[in-house]
Amino acid sequence: MASFAQWIEGARPRTLPNAVAPVIAGTGAAAWLGEAVWWKALLALLVSLALIVGVNYANDYSDGIRGTDDVRSGPLRLVGSKVASPRAVLTAALVSLTVGAAAGLALAIVSQPWLIAIGAVCIAGAWLYTGGSKPYGYRGFGEIAVFVFFGLVAVLGTQYTQAMRVDWVGVLLAVAIGSLSSAVLVANNLRDIPTDSESGKITLAVRLGDARTRVLFQVLLVVAFVAALALIAATPWAAAGLLALPPALRAAAPVRRGLGGKDLIPVLRDTGLTMLVLSVAVALALALS
């Protein structure tokens, strides 16, 4: 039986900023339109957190039963390390995804019922990332999915459910957060290139190779800051997004230096911190302006 601490580690807490930052950013975009609704923001946060925990456990289960996680240099994987049974991890994934689906259903009903279809696509995307007979995460499409689901859908969905419309401010925030979310996955897959190549998991990092994956990571950071700073056109206070520059530079340092393996684990933390600081700073700027 896995301990409580191991279950927490298996949920991959370093990825939680991918769930929190889009809701903060989307709520800031709604506030810019004068339409922020706190209880809808909390409901959207529950959806986002439940989905990312669900996809993490689902990924642990699917990779574990395929043997992909038998040898790895990253954080604990429950099935791969055999501290939890595949059935237990699958159950945890299904419970998390069910919670996300229920919260999403409630949010759609009080906003626009057609959003239920978007939610269904999100649930399917969470499972098919590494689940099913042809998981798209094994074919190099993981980063695109993260950009869409935890960038465009999460940010604009949060803005829309509160303001009942989206605007260019929300789109730029979605691009910024989506780029940083993708950067987290790029860093994770950069670390796992040797083991993924051996196990047949053809991620985008495996396709690009080590050197070009490092370039991609840094490009995503630049795109995120360019999109965020473009919001100065809405309010000069959006320059507060530069507060996220120190953790971004700290995240990029090991990547630029060519480090690998466990030395890349802090990159996930610092990229997530960059995402949180950027979302909070810009959302507050938009709300206060």
Secondary structure as UniProt FT lines:
FT   HELIX           4..10
FT   HELIX           13..15
FT   HELIX           17..32
FT   TURN            33..34
FT   HELIX           38..66
FT   TURN            67..69
FT   TURN            78..82
FT   HELIX           86..109
FT   TURN            113..114
FT   HELIX           115..128
FT   TURN            129..130
FT   HELIX           136..138
FT   TURN            139..140
FT   HELIX           142..147
FT   HELIX           148..153
FT   HELIX           154..163
FT   HELIX           168..191
FT   HELIX           193..199
FT   HELIX           204..208
FT   HELIX           210..229
FT   HELIX           230..233
FT   HELIX           236..244
FT   HELIX           245..256
FT   TURN            257..258
FT   HELIX           261..264
FT   HELIX           265..288
//
